[in-house]
Each structure stands twice: as structure tokens, then as C-alpha cells.
Amino acid sequence: MPVINLLPMMDVVMTILTFFVLVSMTLTNQKTLNIALPSVETPDDIASEIKAINPMIVGLQADGNISVENQFLSDEALESRIISYLENNPEGEIVLTVDKQASYDQLAKLLSQMQSVGGEQVSLAIGN
């Protein structure tokens, strides 16, 4: 009894179907949006902006000590220093450098302390 092999015919049908699907996708009118992408600032641009502002550099050590411009301060002294800095420099920025060994709890506590006295604009500095 003769048997009809359908596998080659299915290959041809699938190839033709794939061809028509691809052709129909390229012939459709695709809608596009005109989007103005934001410009990217280079690290040099950001560094020049920070240098122009003369930021206040606050450091958090691994043991929890806080330093401002290489002077260790207590929590109260830090708050008064931030308040006086922001009064003299309303557009000033505070740059926070954190030791790699410092805990996240210490960082969160310091950030909330800075925010409570008006230091909402804090930049985190990343070291090597």
C-alpha cells in the first residue's frame, strides 16, 4: 500500500507562510513617536558644576565618626555646620563620602539627620 509523505509538503507550506508573515510585517505602516531624548552629562561636566558650587564635603567613617572637610564633628556640631553652610550658600551642595565598611544603618541615620536640618540636596561621592 502506498504511503504519502506529508513532511516535505509541510516544510514548503511553513516556508511560504513565514515568507508572507515577514512581508506583511514590513508593508504595514508602523506608527512612530518623535521623542526628544535627554542629553547626557559627562562626568567632567558634573565635576565642573560641583567645583563651581564649592560643596560641603561630609565623610562617614567605618566606625561611625562624621567628618566635615577632614575635621571630626559631633551630631550637633554637624547640624549647626550644615545650617550655617546652607544659609551662606542657598544653592550649595553637600557631598557625602562614605567608607566602604560603614553600615547602611549609619548611612541612613546620617541622611535623615541631614534632611532634618534642610540638607535635602545630598550628592553621594563614589570612590575607587
N, C-alpha and C positions, 0 to 999 in steps of 0.2 A: 504494500500500500504506500503510495507516495505521500510525503510529508512536506508541507510548505514551511520554509524557514522565514519567520517574521522579523527576526532580529536585524537583518540589513535594511529592511523597509522602515523599521522604527528609527534606526540611525539617520536615515535620509529625512524622515519626517521631522525629527528633533532638530536637525541641522537647518532645515528650511524654516521651522518655527523660530529658532534662535535668530536667524537672519532677519526675519520680518519684525521681531520684537526690537532688535537693535536699530533697524531702520526707522521704525515708528517712533522710537525714543528720540532719535536725532532730528526728526522732522517736526516734532511738536514745538510750539512756541513757549520757551521757558521764561517765566517771569523772573526778573531780577530787580533788586533794590539798589539804589545809589546810596551807599553808606560812606560817610566821611570818617575814616579811621583816625583815631587819636594819634598824635605824634609821640614818638618815644624819646624820652630824655636820656642822654648818655650819662654815665657816671661822672664824667668831667663837668657836665652842666650842673648836676646836682651838687657836686663838691664845691663848685664856684658859688652857687647860691648859698650854701651853708657858710662858706668863708665870708661872704659879703654880709651876712647877718650877725656874725660874731656870736656863735651859740654858747650856751652854758653847758659844760660837759660834766655830767654826773656819772660816777662809776659805782657799781655794786660789786664788792669783792666776794670771794667764795665763802668767807666767814661771816658775811652779813654786814660788814662795815661799809659805810657810804662815804664816798669822797666827791668833792667838788673841786675841779681843777687841782688835783693832787693834794688836797687838804681834807683830812678826815673830819666829818661833822656828825653831830647827833641828829636825831629825827627833828627836834625842834629847831635847831640851827639850820637844817636843810630847808624846812618850811619857810623860815624867815628869809633865807637867801633866795629862794625861788620867788617869793612875793616881791622882794626888792628888785630882783632882776627883771621880772615882768612889768613892774611899774616903770623902770627906766627904759625898757625895750619892749613896747607893746607887741611888736611884730617879731620879737625874738623867739628863738627855738631852743629847746632843751634836748641835748643829745645824750642818750643813756647808753653807756657801755657796761656790759655785764660779763663777769668772769664765767668761763665755761663750766666751772664747778659749782656755781651758785644754784640754789634750788629755785624751782618755779614759785614756791610759796613766798620766798624773799622778794622775787621779782614782782609778783602780784601785789604784795604789800607795799612795795616802793611805788609802783604805778598808781595804786589807789591813793596813797599819801600825796603824790604829786598832783593828781587830779583834784583832790580835795582843796588844794590851795590855788587852783587855777591853771595848773600846767597840763592843759588838755592836748597841746601840740608837742608830743614827745617823739623824737626820732630814735630808733634803735640802731646803734652802730654795730656793724659786724666786723669782727677782727679775723685775722688769718688763723 
